[in-house]
């Protein structure tokens, strides 16, 4: 692959102070750090409440993994602004964690059905699968499936598992490729030229993400009537909304900051602030909002049940004591 012709992030921050006495870069760090603090505190509280009321370990482990997404993203974004020259390496970390969140949500849906994986497979083996949703149906048709659906429940579930969990492998390998090609000087974040690695990694990761989300939606469509009481999509909507916004922001800022793009560095805002600082500060703000919309329903439900149980136990003990005293 061809070497990058330029490295626009490999520059020092040279910005004049704004009217508030801070540079744009300093202001972005302050905003990102405060948002990160809020996001981490809220997430830490939710994780603590789950750990305190660990009544359904198999389900709550997955919820905790999902909750960890907020601090991972927030802290990594702050580090990206501080150490903007190493943004590619840092971003590879939180982008990989995205795949773990999708896998955790899939496992959470499975746990809603059956705690034991063997029981789950036995249950789904007798399932009569619904037709694949259009994107998957097209792929299945290309591989010779003319019926538009899986032949049996076992094959359907195996296909869903592979379709979702492959995203973890692809994102992990993608992170390795990003780091190695960036170190070799051929990744070129600012370039969409086929002679550089960035465009190929991006296309493969997007295809993998779309495949995983289609399989996840297919799985949810098949079992939603059985897990309706848990309202799982409400728990995941905020997360995926933030990730979707992240991809849109990445595309927009990549477009406006490319060579010849509409945005130019000035004496008040440098290229690193445009390309790394603003997108990551926005993501920190979004994570602060997302932390309040995370799957806290289980936390509150478990806490309420625990309080009721303790009160009931205390009342029973008092009644038993009075009964034994009278006896």
Helices and strands as residue ranges (DSSP letters): H 24-52, H 57-82, G 84-86, H 87-113, H 117-125, H 134-142, H 153-184, H 197-223, G 228-230, H 232-256, H 271-272, I 273-277, H 278-291, H 297-326
